[in-house]
Amino acid sequence: MKLEDVANYLHISSRHLSRLFSNELCESFSTYIRKERVKKAARLLEMTSLPIKEIADVTGFGSVHYFTRVFTSMMNVSPAKYRNDSLNMI
């Protein structure tokens, strides 16, 4: 999802949409999207047996390596460990 596409859909400029995100959510559009994609990935890791590569694809990350880096950075644990930890909690 691109800022320009969302702005066009809403019939506002991308600059205006960017300012709205910064003012209302105190974060950039790209940060918000990245967080939402990681949240979705976490749910998929918890609730499915999809391979991590497929979860990376489904959530819009360009590669499994980028997905793993972003997920680990945001969640402080790798996707594989996150999945294992969530399975052990059941």
mmCIF file as gemmi writes it, N, C-alpha and C atoms, coordinates in Angstrom:
data_model
loop_
_atom_site.group_PDB
_atom_site.id
_atom_site.type_symbol
_atom_site.label_atom_id
_atom_site.label_alt_id
_atom_site.label_comp_id
_atom_site.label_asym_id
_atom_site.label_entity_id
_atom_site.label_seq_id
_atom_site.pdbx_PDB_ins_code
_atom_site.Cartn_x
_atom_site.Cartn_y
_atom_site.Cartn_z
_atom_site.occupancy
_atom_site.B_iso_or_equiv
_atom_site.pdbx_formal_charge
_atom_site.auth_seq_id
_atom_site.auth_asym_id
_atom_site.pdbx_PDB_model_num
ATOM 1 N N . MET Axp A 1 ? 0.847 -1.168 0 1 0 ? 1 A 1
ATOM 2 C CA . MET Axp A 1 ? 0 0 0 1 0 ? 1 A 1
ATOM 3 C C . MET Axp A 1 ? 0.894 1.234 0 1 0 ? 1 A 1
ATOM 4 N N . LYS Axp A 2 ? 0.603 2.109 -0.907 1 0 ? 2 A 1
ATOM 5 C CA . LYS Axp A 2 ? 1.42 3.313 -1.045 1 0 ? 2 A 1
ATOM 6 C C . LYS Axp A 2 ? 0.636 4.54 -0.598 1 0 ? 2 A 1
ATOM 7 N N . LEU Axp A 3 ? 1.365 5.473 -0.026 1 0 ? 3 A 1
ATOM 8 C CA . LEU Axp A 3 ? 0.776 6.73 0.431 1 0 ? 3 A 1
ATOM 9 C C . LEU Axp A 3 ? 0.029 7.423 -0.703 1 0 ? 3 A 1
ATOM 10 N N . GLU Axp A 4 ? 0.651 7.456 -1.881 1 0 ? 4 A 1
ATOM 11 C CA . GLU Axp A 4 ? 0.042 8.136 -3.027 1 0 ? 4 A 1
ATOM 12 C C . GLU Axp A 4 ? -1.286 7.488 -3.418 1 0 ? 4 A 1
ATOM 13 N N . ASP Axp A 5 ? -1.349 6.164 -3.379 1 0 ? 5 A 1
ATOM 14 C CA . ASP Axp A 5 ? -2.587 5.461 -3.736 1 0 ? 5 A 1
ATOM 15 C C . ASP Axp A 5 ? -3.713 5.778 -2.758 1 0 ? 5 A 1
ATOM 16 N N . VAL Axp A 6 ? -3.394 5.782 -1.476 1 0 ? 6 A 1
ATOM 17 C CA . VAL Axp A 6 ? -4.4 6.089 -0.456 1 0 ? 6 A 1
ATOM 18 C C . VAL Axp A 6 ? -4.842 7.541 -0.589 1 0 ? 6 A 1
ATOM 19 N N . ALA Axp A 7 ? -3.897 8.433 -0.8 1 0 ? 7 A 1
ATOM 20 C CA . ALA Axp A 7 ? -4.232 9.849 -0.971 1 0 ? 7 A 1
ATOM 21 C C . ALA Axp A 7 ? -5.13 10.057 -2.189 1 0 ? 7 A 1
ATOM 22 N N . ASN Axp A 8 ? -4.808 9.403 -3.282 1 0 ? 8 A 1
ATOM 23 C CA . ASN Axp A 8 ? -5.653 9.51 -4.479 1 0 ? 8 A 1
ATOM 24 C C . ASN Axp A 8 ? -7.048 8.982 -4.207 1 0 ? 8 A 1
ATOM 25 N N . TYR Axp A 9 ? -7.156 7.873 -3.506 1 0 ? 9 A 1
ATOM 26 C CA . TYR Axp A 9 ? -8.459 7.289 -3.174 1 0 ? 9 A 1
ATOM 27 C C . TYR Axp A 9 ? -9.291 8.265 -2.33 1 0 ? 9 A 1
ATOM 28 N N . LEU Axp A 10 ? -8.612 8.974 -1.432 1 0 ? 10 A 1
ATOM 29 C CA . LEU Axp A 10 ? -9.295 9.934 -0.552 1 0 ? 10 A 1
ATOM 30 C C . LEU Axp A 10 ? -9.453 11.315 -1.182 1 0 ? 10 A 1
ATOM 31 N N . HIS Axp A 11 ? -8.9 11.485 -2.377 1 0 ? 11 A 1
ATOM 32 C CA . HIS Axp A 11 ? -8.965 12.758 -3.107 1 0 ? 11 A 1
ATOM 33 C C . HIS Axp A 11 ? -8.294 13.891 -2.333 1 0 ? 11 A 1
ATOM 34 N N . ILE Axp A 12 ? -7.139 13.573 -1.758 1 0 ? 12 A 1
ATOM 35 C CA . ILE Axp A 12 ? -6.327 14.594 -1.104 1 0 ? 12 A 1
ATOM 36 C C . ILE Axp A 12 ? -4.883 14.406 -1.571 1 0 ? 12 A 1
ATOM 37 N N . SER Axp A 13 ? -4.053 15.381 -1.301 1 0 ? 13 A 1
ATOM 38 C CA . SER Axp A 13 ? -2.652 15.265 -1.715 1 0 ? 13 A 1
ATOM 39 C C . SER Axp A 13 ? -1.918 14.301 -0.777 1 0 ? 13 A 1
ATOM 40 N N . SER Axp A 14 ? -0.886 13.694 -1.291 1 0 ? 14 A 1
ATOM 41 C CA . SER Axp A 14 ? -0.095 12.787 -0.466 1 0 ? 14 A 1
ATOM 42 C C . SER Axp A 14 ? 0.585 13.548 0.671 1 0 ? 14 A 1
ATOM 43 N N . ARG Axp A 15 ? 0.969 14.777 0.423 1 0 ? 15 A 1
ATOM 44 C CA . ARG Axp A 15 ? 1.578 15.606 1.475 1 0 ? 15 A 1
ATOM 45 C C . ARG Axp A 15 ? 0.585 15.859 2.607 1 0 ? 15 A 1
ATOM 46 N N . HIS Axp A 16 ? -0.661 16.146 2.255 1 0 ? 16 A 1
ATOM 47 C CA . HIS Axp A 16 ? -1.694 16.394 3.267 1 0 ? 16 A 1
ATOM 48 C C . HIS Axp A 16 ? -1.949 15.121 4.075 1 0 ? 16 A 1
ATOM 49 N N . LEU Axp A 17 ? -2.046 13.995 3.405 1 0 ? 17 A 1
ATOM 50 C CA . LEU Axp A 17 ? -2.257 12.724 4.106 1 0 ? 17 A 1
ATOM 51 C C . LEU Axp A 17 ? -1.08 12.427 5.034 1 0 ? 17 A 1
ATOM 52 N N . SER Axp A 18 ? 0.105 12.692 4.58 1 0 ? 18 A 1
ATOM 53 C CA . SER Axp A 18 ? 1.292 12.481 5.405 1 0 ? 18 A 1
ATOM 54 C C . SER Axp A 18 ? 1.243 13.343 6.669 1 0 ? 18 A 1
ATOM 55 N N . ARG Axp A 19 ? 0.85 14.601 6.512 1 0 ? 19 A 1
ATOM 56 C CA . ARG Axp A 19 ? 0.714 15.498 7.669 1 0 ? 19 A 1
ATOM 57 C C . ARG Axp A 19 ? -0.366 15.003 8.62 1 0 ? 19 A 1
ATOM 58 N N . LEU Axp A 20 ? -1.493 14.535 8.071 1 0 ? 20 A 1
ATOM 59 C CA . LEU Axp A 20 ? -2.567 14.014 8.917 1 0 ? 20 A 1
ATOM 60 C C . LEU Axp A 20 ? -2.076 12.84 9.761 1 0 ? 20 A 1
ATOM 61 N N . PHE Axp A 21 ? -1.364 11.916 9.15 1 0 ? 21 A 1
ATOM 62 C CA . PHE Axp A 21 ? -0.821 10.777 9.896 1 0 ? 21 A 1
ATOM 63 C C . PHE Axp A 21 ? 0.11 11.255 10.999 1 0 ? 21 A 1
ATOM 64 N N . SER Axp A 22 ? 1.004 12.146 10.654 1 0 ? 22 A 1
ATOM 65 C CA . SER Axp A 22 ? 1.966 12.636 11.645 1 0 ? 22 A 1
ATOM 66 C C . SER Axp A 22 ? 1.268 13.347 12.796 1 0 ? 22 A 1
ATOM 67 N N . ASN Axp A 23 ? 0.292 14.176 12.481 1 0 ? 23 A 1
ATOM 68 C CA . ASN Axp A 23 ? -0.412 14.945 13.516 1 0 ? 23 A 1
ATOM 69 C C . ASN Axp A 23 ? -1.321 14.08 14.369 1 0 ? 23 A 1
ATOM 70 N N . GLU Axp A 24 ? -2.069 13.183 13.757 1 0 ? 24 A 1
ATOM 71 C CA . GLU Axp A 24 ? -3.083 12.408 14.481 1 0 ? 24 A 1
ATOM 72 C C . GLU Axp A 24 ? -2.522 11.158 15.154 1 0 ? 24 A 1
ATOM 73 N N . LEU Axp A 25 ? -1.568 10.492 14.508 1 0 ? 25 A 1
ATOM 74 C CA . LEU Axp A 25 ? -1.064 9.226 15.043 1 0 ? 25 A 1
ATOM 75 C C . LEU Axp A 25 ? 0.358 9.326 15.578 1 0 ? 25 A 1
ATOM 76 N N . CYS Axp A 26 ? 0.967 10.481 15.388 1 0 ? 26 A 1
ATOM 77 C CA . CYS Axp A 26 ? 2.343 10.713 15.847 1 0 ? 26 A 1
ATOM 78 C C . CYS Axp A 26 ? 3.32 9.699 15.26 1 0 ? 26 A 1
ATOM 79 N N . GLU Axp A 27 ? 3.052 9.28 14.045 1 0 ? 27 A 1
ATOM 80 C CA . GLU Axp A 27 ? 3.981 8.414 13.327 1 0 ? 27 A 1
ATOM 81 C C . GLU Axp A 27 ? 3.732 8.575 11.838 1 0 ? 27 A 1
ATOM 82 N N . SER Axp A 28 ? 4.698 8.171 11.059 1 0 ? 28 A 1
ATOM 83 C CA . SER Axp A 28 ? 4.562 8.317 9.611 1 0 ? 28 A 1
ATOM 84 C C . SER Axp A 28 ? 3.639 7.242 9.047 1 0 ? 28 A 1
ATOM 85 N N . PHE Axp A 29 ? 3.167 7.487 7.852 1 0 ? 29 A 1
ATOM 86 C CA . PHE Axp A 29 ? 2.316 6.528 7.156 1 0 ? 29 A 1
ATOM 87 C C . PHE Axp A 29 ? 3.043 5.194 7.003 1 0 ? 29 A 1
ATOM 88 N N . SER Axp A 30 ? 4.302 5.239 6.59 1 0 ? 30 A 1
ATOM 89 C CA . SER Axp A 30 ? 5.05 4.005 6.364 1 0 ? 30 A 1
ATOM 90 C C . SER Axp A 30 ? 5.265 3.225 7.661 1 0 ? 30 A 1
ATOM 91 N N . THR Axp A 31 ? 5.495 3.917 8.762 1 0 ? 31 A 1
ATOM 92 C CA . THR Axp A 31 ? 5.643 3.242 10.054 1 0 ? 31 A 1
ATOM 93 C C . THR Axp A 31 ? 4.338 2.573 10.456 1 0 ? 31 A 1
ATOM 94 N N . TYR Axp A 32 ? 3.233 3.284 10.262 1 0 ? 32 A 1
ATOM 95 C CA . TYR Axp A 32 ? 1.919 2.721 10.59 1 0 ? 32 A 1
ATOM 96 C C . TYR Axp A 32 ? 1.656 1.454 9.77 1 0 ? 32 A 1
ATOM 97 N N . ILE Axp A 33 ? 1.893 1.508 8.482 1 0 ? 33 A 1
ATOM 98 C CA . ILE Axp A 33 ? 1.669 0.351 7.607 1 0 ? 33 A 1
ATOM 99 C C . ILE Axp A 33 ? 2.57 -0.807 8.022 1 0 ? 33 A 1
ATOM 100 N N . ARG Axp A 34 ? 3.828 -0.52 8.296 1 0 ? 34 A 1
ATOM 101 C CA . ARG Axp A 34 ? 4.768 -1.567 8.714 1 0 ? 34 A 1
ATOM 102 C C . ARG Axp A 34 ? 4.287 -2.247 10 1 0 ? 34 A 1
ATOM 103 N N . LYS Axp A 35 ? 3.832 -1.455 10.969 1 0 ? 35 A 1
ATOM 104 C CA . LYS Axp A 35 ? 3.324 -2.021 12.225 1 0 ? 35 A 1
ATOM 105 C C . LYS Axp A 35 ? 2.106 -2.909 11.986 1 0 ? 35 A 1
ATOM 106 N N . GLU Axp A 36 ? 1.208 -2.457 11.128 1 0 ? 36 A 1
ATOM 107 C CA . GLU Axp A 36 ? 0.004 -3.25 10.836 1 0 ? 36 A 1
ATOM 108 C C . GLU Axp A 36 ? 0.367 -4.561 10.138 1 0 ? 36 A 1
ATOM 109 N N . ARG Axp A 37 ? 1.344 -4.512 9.238 1 0 ? 37 A 1
ATOM 110 C CA . ARG Axp A 37 ? 1.777 -5.732 8.552 1 0 ? 37 A 1
ATOM 111 C C . ARG Axp A 37 ? 2.42 -6.708 9.524 1 0 ? 37 A 1
ATOM 112 N N . VAL Axp A 38 ? 3.19 -6.197 10.475 1 0 ? 38 A 1
ATOM 113 C CA . VAL Axp A 38 ? 3.806 -7.064 11.481 1 0 ? 38 A 1
ATOM 114 C C . VAL Axp A 38 ? 2.736 -7.655 12.397 1 0 ? 38 A 1
ATOM 115 N N . LYS Axp A 39 ? 1.731 -6.871 12.773 1 0 ? 39 A 1
ATOM 116 C CA . LYS Axp A 39 ? 0.625 -7.4 13.587 1 0 ? 39 A 1
ATOM 117 C C . LYS Axp A 39 ? -0.088 -8.547 12.872 1 0 ? 39 A 1
ATOM 118 N N . LYS Axp A 40 ? -0.367 -8.348 11.588 1 0 ? 40 A 1
ATOM 119 C CA . LYS Axp A 40 ? -1.016 -9.398 10.812 1 0 ? 40 A 1
ATOM 120 C C . LYS Axp A 40 ? -0.122 -10.636 10.737 1 0 ? 40 A 1
ATOM 121 N N . ALA Axp A 41 ? 1.155 -10.433 10.529 1 0 ? 41 A 1
ATOM 122 C CA . ALA Axp A 41 ? 2.094 -11.553 10.473 1 0 ? 41 A 1
ATOM 123 C C . ALA Axp A 41 ? 2.11 -12.305 11.801 1 0 ? 41 A 1
ATOM 124 N N . ALA Axp A 42 ? 2.092 -11.575 12.905 1 0 ? 42 A 1
ATOM 125 C CA . ALA Axp A 42 ? 2.088 -12.216 14.224 1 0 ? 42 A 1
ATOM 126 C C . ALA Axp A 42 ? 0.845 -13.09 14.392 1 0 ? 42 A 1
ATOM 127 N N . ARG Axp A 43 ? -0.307 -12.58 13.968 1 0 ? 43 A 1
ATOM 128 C CA . ARG Axp A 43 ? -1.544 -13.381 14.056 1 0 ? 43 A 1
ATOM 129 C C . ARG Axp A 43 ? -1.436 -14.635 13.199 1 0 ? 43 A 1
ATOM 130 N N . LEU Axp A 44 ? -0.87 -14.492 11.998 1 0 ? 44 A 1
ATOM 131 C CA . LEU Axp A 44 ? -0.712 -15.654 11.121 1 0 ? 44 A 1
ATOM 132 C C . LEU Axp A 44 ? 0.268 -16.667 11.716 1 0 ? 44 A 1
ATOM 133 N N . LEU Axp A 45 ? 1.316 -16.183 12.348 1 0 ? 45 A 1
ATOM 134 C CA . LEU Axp A 45 ? 2.269 -17.089 12.991 1 0 ? 45 A 1
ATOM 135 C C . LEU Axp A 45 ? 1.612 -17.851 14.14 1 0 ? 45 A 1
ATOM 136 N N . GLU Axp A 46 ? 0.733 -17.175 14.855 1 0 ? 46 A 1
ATOM 137 C CA . GLU Axp A 46 ? 0.042 -17.795 15.989 1 0 ? 46 A 1
ATOM 138 C C . GLU Axp A 46 ? -1.039 -18.785 15.549 1 0 ? 46 A 1
ATOM 139 N N . MET Axp A 47 ? -1.759 -18.449 14.481 1 0 ? 47 A 1
ATOM 140 C CA . MET Axp A 47 ? -2.991 -19.166 14.161 1 0 ? 47 A 1
ATOM 141 C C . MET Axp A 47 ? -2.903 -20.106 12.967 1 0 ? 47 A 1
ATOM 142 N N . THR Axp A 48 ? -1.802 -20.072 12.23 1 0 ? 48 A 1
ATOM 143 C CA . THR Axp A 48 ? -1.689 -20.926 11.046 1 0 ? 48 A 1
ATOM 144 C C . THR Axp A 48 ? -0.367 -21.676 11.062 1 0 ? 48 A 1
ATOM 145 N N . SER Axp A 49 ? -0.261 -22.603 10.158 1 0 ? 49 A 1
ATOM 146 C CA . SER Axp A 49 ? 1.018 -23.3 9.982 1 0 ? 49 A 1
ATOM 147 C C . SER Axp A 49 ? 1.668 -22.892 8.662 1 0 ? 49 A 1
ATOM 148 N N . LEU Axp A 50 ? 1.257 -21.752 8.126 1 0 ? 50 A 1
ATOM 149 C CA . LEU Axp A 50 ? 1.863 -21.256 6.89 1 0 ? 50 A 1
ATOM 150 C C . LEU Axp A 50 ? 3.365 -21.099 7.073 1 0 ? 50 A 1
ATOM 151 N N . PRO Axp A 51 ? 4.146 -21.426 6.064 1 0 ? 51 A 1
ATOM 152 C CA . PRO Axp A 51 ? 5.593 -21.183 6.152 1 0 ? 51 A 1
ATOM 153 C C . PRO Axp A 51 ? 5.882 -19.694 6.304 1 0 ? 51 A 1
ATOM 154 N N . ILE Axp A 52 ? 6.964 -19.384 6.968 1 0 ? 52 A 1
ATOM 155 C CA . ILE Axp A 52 ? 7.328 -17.982 7.206 1 0 ? 52 A 1
ATOM 156 C C . ILE Axp A 52 ? 7.484 -17.228 5.89 1 0 ? 52 A 1
ATOM 157 N N . LYS Axp A 53 ? 8.03 -17.868 4.879 1 0 ? 53 A 1
ATOM 158 C CA . LYS Axp A 53 ? 8.171 -17.216 3.573 1 0 ? 53 A 1
ATOM 159 C C . LYS Axp A 53 ? 6.813 -16.808 3.017 1 0 ? 53 A 1
ATOM 160 N N . GLU Axp A 54 ? 5.821 -17.676 3.167 1 0 ? 54 A 1
ATOM 161 C CA . GLU Axp A 54 ? 4.481 -17.36 2.67 1 0 ? 54 A 1
ATOM 162 C C . GLU Axp A 54 ? 3.849 -16.231 3.482 1 0 ? 54 A 1
ATOM 163 N N . ILE Axp A 55 ? 4.075 -16.224 4.781 1 0 ? 55 A 1
ATOM 164 C CA . ILE Axp A 55 ? 3.561 -15.132 5.618 1 0 ? 55 A 1
ATOM 165 C C . ILE Axp A 55 ? 4.208 -13.81 5.197 1 0 ? 55 A 1
ATOM 166 N N . ALA Axp A 56 ? 5.49 -13.846 4.89 1 0 ? 56 A 1
ATOM 167 C CA . ALA Axp A 56 ? 6.174 -12.642 4.404 1 0 ? 56 A 1
ATOM 168 C C . ALA Axp A 56 ? 5.521 -12.145 3.118 1 0 ? 56 A 1
ATOM 169 N N . ASP Axp A 57 ? 5.199 -13.062 2.213 1 0 ? 57 A 1
ATOM 170 C CA . ASP Axp A 57 ? 4.554 -12.691 0.947 1 0 ? 57 A 1
ATOM 171 C C . ASP Axp A 57 ? 3.15 -12.14 1.183 1 0 ? 57 A 1
ATOM 172 N N . VAL Axp A 58 ? 2.365 -12.835 1.986 1 0 ? 58 A 1
ATOM 173 C CA . VAL Axp A 58 ? 0.972 -12.45 2.236 1 0 ? 58 A 1
ATOM 174 C C . VAL Axp A 58 ? 0.873 -11.082 2.904 1 0 ? 58 A 1
ATOM 175 N N . THR Axp A 59 ? 1.831 -10.767 3.75 1 0 ? 59 A 1
ATOM 176 C CA . THR Axp A 59 ? 1.79 -9.493 4.467 1 0 ? 59 A 1
ATOM 177 C C . THR Axp A 59 ? 2.505 -8.362 3.735 1 0 ? 59 A 1
ATOM 178 N N . GLY Axp A 60 ? 2.984 -8.638 2.525 1 0 ? 60 A 1
ATOM 179 C CA . GLY Axp A 60 ? 3.493 -7.577 1.67 1 0 ? 60 A 1
ATOM 180 C C . GLY Axp A 60 ? 4.959 -7.234 1.827 1 0 ? 60 A 1
ATOM 181 N N . PHE Axp A 61 ? 5.712 -8.071 2.508 1 0 ? 61 A 1
ATOM 182 C CA . PHE Axp A 61 ? 7.151 -7.826 2.609 1 0 ? 61 A 1
ATOM 183 C C . PHE Axp A 61 ? 7.818 -8.353 1.351 1 0 ? 61 A 1
ATOM 184 N N . GLY Axp A 62 ? 8.814 -7.641 0.884 1 0 ? 62 A 1
ATOM 185 C CA . GLY Axp A 62 ? 9.46 -7.991 -0.379 1 0 ? 62 A 1
ATOM 186 C C . GLY Axp A 62 ? 10.224 -9.292 -0.356 1 0 ? 62 A 1
ATOM 187 N N . SER Axp A 63 ? 10.754 -9.646 0.789 1 0 ? 63 A 1
ATOM 188 C CA . SER Axp A 63 ? 11.517 -10.886 0.903 1 0 ? 63 A 1
ATOM 189 C C . SER Axp A 63 ? 11.41 -11.406 2.322 1 0 ? 63 A 1
ATOM 190 N N . VAL Axp A 64 ? 11.698 -12.686 2.487 1 0 ? 64 A 1
ATOM 191 C CA . VAL Axp A 64 ? 11.662 -13.28 3.822 1 0 ? 64 A 1
ATOM 192 C C . VAL Axp A 64 ? 12.752 -12.678 4.698 1 0 ? 64 A 1
ATOM 193 N N . HIS Axp A 65 ? 13.876 -12.277 4.1 1 0 ? 65 A 1
ATOM 194 C CA . HIS Axp A 65 ? 14.958 -11.674 4.873 1 0 ? 65 A 1
ATOM 195 C C . HIS Axp A 65 ? 14.54 -10.311 5.433 1 0 ? 65 A 1
ATOM 196 N N . TYR Axp A 66 ? 13.915 -9.494 4.596 1 0 ? 66 A 1
ATOM 197 C CA . TYR Axp A 66 ? 13.431 -8.186 5.058 1 0 ? 66 A 1
ATOM 198 C C . TYR Axp A 66 ? 12.35 -8.37 6.116 1 0 ? 66 A 1
ATOM 199 N N . PHE Axp A 67 ? 11.435 -9.296 5.875 1 0 ? 67 A 1
ATOM 200 C CA . PHE Axp A 67 ? 10.38 -9.584 6.841 1 0 ? 67 A 1
ATOM 201 C C . PHE Axp A 67 ? 10.977 -9.977 8.196 1 0 ? 67 A 1
ATOM 202 N N . THR Axp A 68 ? 11.939 -10.887 8.175 1 0 ? 68 A 1
ATOM 203 C CA . THR Axp A 68 ? 12.551 -11.358 9.419 1 0 ? 68 A 1
ATOM 204 C C . THR Axp A 68 ? 13.235 -10.21 10.152 1 0 ? 68 A 1
ATOM 205 N N . ARG Axp A 69 ? 13.92 -9.349 9.415 1 0 ? 69 A 1
ATOM 206 C CA . ARG Axp A 69 ? 14.613 -8.215 10.03 1 0 ? 69 A 1
ATOM 207 C C . ARG Axp A 69 ? 13.615 -7.243 10.667 1 0 ? 69 A 1
ATOM 208 N N . VAL Axp A 70 ? 12.545 -6.894 9.937 1 0 ? 70 A 1
ATOM 209 C CA . VAL Axp A 70 ? 11.561 -5.947 10.457 1 0 ? 70 A 1
ATOM 210 C C . VAL Axp A 70 ? 10.803 -6.561 11.634 1 0 ? 70 A 1
ATOM 211 N N . PHE Axp A 71 ? 10.368 -7.805 11.488 1 0 ? 71 A 1
ATOM 212 C CA . PHE Axp A 71 ? 9.617 -8.475 12.549 1 0 ? 71 A 1
ATOM 213 C C . PHE Axp A 71 ? 10.468 -8.547 13.819 1 0 ? 71 A 1
ATOM 214 N N . THR Axp A 72 ? 11.704 -8.978 13.684 1 0 ? 72 A 1
ATOM 215 C CA . THR Axp A 72 ? 12.594 -9.113 14.839 1 0 ? 72 A 1
ATOM 216 C C . THR Axp A 72 ? 12.849 -7.759 15.492 1 0 ? 72 A 1
ATOM 217 N N . SER Axp A 73 ? 13.005 -6.733 14.691 1 0 ? 73 A 1
ATOM 218 C CA . SER Axp A 73 ? 13.232 -5.395 15.214 1 0 ? 73 A 1
ATOM 219 C C . SER Axp A 73 ? 12.031 -4.897 16.009 1 0 ? 73 A 1
ATOM 220 N N . MET Axp A 74 ? 10.834 -5.139 15.518 1 0 ? 74 A 1
ATOM 221 C CA . MET Axp A 74 ? 9.633 -4.627 16.168 1 0 ? 74 A 1
ATOM 222 C C . MET Axp A 74 ? 9.163 -5.493 17.334 1 0 ? 74 A 1
ATOM 223 N N . MET Axp A 75 ? 9.353 -6.793 17.222 1 0 ? 75 A 1
ATOM 224 C CA . MET Axp A 75 ? 8.821 -7.72 18.234 1 0 ? 75 A 1
ATOM 225 C C . MET Axp A 75 ? 9.896 -8.236 19.193 1 0 ? 75 A 1
ATOM 226 N N . ASN Axp A 76 ? 11.133 -7.888 18.931 1 0 ? 76 A 1
ATOM 227 C CA . ASN Axp A 76 ? 12.263 -8.325 19.753 1 0 ? 76 A 1
ATOM 228 C C . ASN Axp A 76 ? 12.416 -9.844 19.814 1 0 ? 76 A 1
ATOM 229 N N . VAL Axp A 77 ? 11.937 -10.511 18.793 1 0 ? 77 A 1
ATOM 230 C CA . VAL Axp A 77 ? 12.066 -11.965 18.679 1 0 ? 77 A 1
ATOM 231 C C . VAL Axp A 77 ? 11.878 -12.322 17.209 1 0 ? 77 A 1
ATOM 232 N N . SER Axp A 78 ? 12.564 -13.353 16.75 1 0 ? 78 A 1
ATOM 233 C CA . SER Axp A 78 ? 12.425 -13.759 15.348 1 0 ? 78 A 1
ATOM 234 C C . SER Axp A 78 ? 11.044 -14.36 15.105 1 0 ? 78 A 1
ATOM 235 N N . PRO Axp A 79 ? 10.589 -14.373 13.851 1 0 ? 79 A 1
ATOM 236 C CA . PRO Axp A 79 ? 9.288 -14.989 13.559 1 0 ? 79 A 1
ATOM 237 C C . PRO Axp A 79 ? 9.214 -16.457 14.005 1 0 ? 79 A 1
ATOM 238 N N . ALA Axp A 80 ? 10.273 -17.207 13.773 1 0 ? 80 A 1
ATOM 239 C CA . ALA Axp A 80 ? 10.269 -18.625 14.159 1 0 ? 80 A 1
ATOM 240 C C . ALA Axp A 80 ? 10.144 -18.781 15.673 1 0 ? 80 A 1
ATOM 241 N N . LYS Axp A 81 ? 10.892 -17.984 16.422 1 0 ? 81 A 1
ATOM 242 C CA . LYS Axp A 81 ? 10.812 -18.065 17.887 1 0 ? 81 A 1
ATOM 243 C C . LYS Axp A 81 ? 9.447 -17.591 18.365 1 0 ? 81 A 1
ATOM 244 N N . TYR Axp A 82 ? 8.914 -16.555 17.742 1 0 ? 82 A 1
ATOM 245 C CA . TYR Axp A 82 ? 7.577 -16.066 18.1 1 0 ? 82 A 1
ATOM 246 C C . TYR Axp A 82 ? 6.553 -17.184 17.936 1 0 ? 82 A 1
ATOM 247 N N . ARG Axp A 83 ? 6.628 -17.894 16.812 1 0 ? 83 A 1
ATOM 248 C CA . ARG Axp A 83 ? 5.703 -19.003 16.559 1 0 ? 83 A 1
ATOM 249 C C . ARG Axp A 83 ? 5.882 -20.093 17.618 1 0 ? 83 A 1
ATOM 250 N N . ASN Axp A 84 ? 7.112 -20.475 17.875 1 0 ? 84 A 1
ATOM 251 C CA . ASN Axp A 84 ? 7.38 -21.518 18.878 1 0 ? 84 A 1
ATOM 252 C C . ASN Axp A 84 ? 6.878 -21.099 20.258 1 0 ? 84 A 1
ATOM 253 N N . ASP Axp A 85 ? 7.125 -19.864 20.624 1 0 ? 85 A 1
ATOM 254 C CA . ASP Axp A 85 ? 6.682 -19.374 21.946 1 0 ? 85 A 1
ATOM 255 C C . ASP Axp A 85 ? 5.158 -19.371 22.034 1 0 ? 85 A 1
ATOM 256 N N . SER Axp A 86 ? 4.485 -18.983 20.959 1 0 ? 86 A 1
ATOM 257 C CA . SER Axp A 86 ? 3.016 -18.953 20.993 1 0 ? 86 A 1
ATOM 258 C C . SER Axp A 86 ? 2.447 -20.375 21.038 1 0 ? 86 A 1
ATOM 259 N N . LEU Axp A 87 ? 3.1 -21.319 20.403 1 0 ? 87 A 1
ATOM 260 C CA . LEU Axp A 87 ? 2.653 -22.715 20.467 1 0 ? 87 A 1
ATOM 261 C C . LEU Axp A 87 ? 2.853 -23.292 21.854 1 0 ? 87 A 1
ATOM 262 N N . ASN Axp A 88 ? 3.901 -22.896 22.529 1 0 ? 88 A 1
ATOM 263 C CA . ASN Axp A 88 ? 4.188 -23.404 23.872 1 0 ? 88 A 1
ATOM 264 C C . ASN Axp A 88 ? 3.25 -22.831 24.934 1 0 ? 88 A 1
ATOM 265 N N . MET Axp A 89 ? 2.556 -21.734 24.601 1 0 ? 89 A 1
ATOM 266 C CA . MET Axp A 89 ? 1.638 -21.121 25.551 1 0 ? 89 A 1
ATOM 267 C C . MET Axp A 89 ? 0.285 -21.814 25.572 1 0 ? 89 A 1
ATOM 268 N N . ILE Axp A 90 ? 0.038 -22.656 24.597 1 0 ? 90 A 1
ATOM 269 C CA . ILE Axp A 90 ? -1.266 -23.322 24.51 1 0 ? 90 A 1
ATOM 270 C C . ILE Axp A 90 ? -1.373 -24.418 25.522 1 0 ? 90 A 1
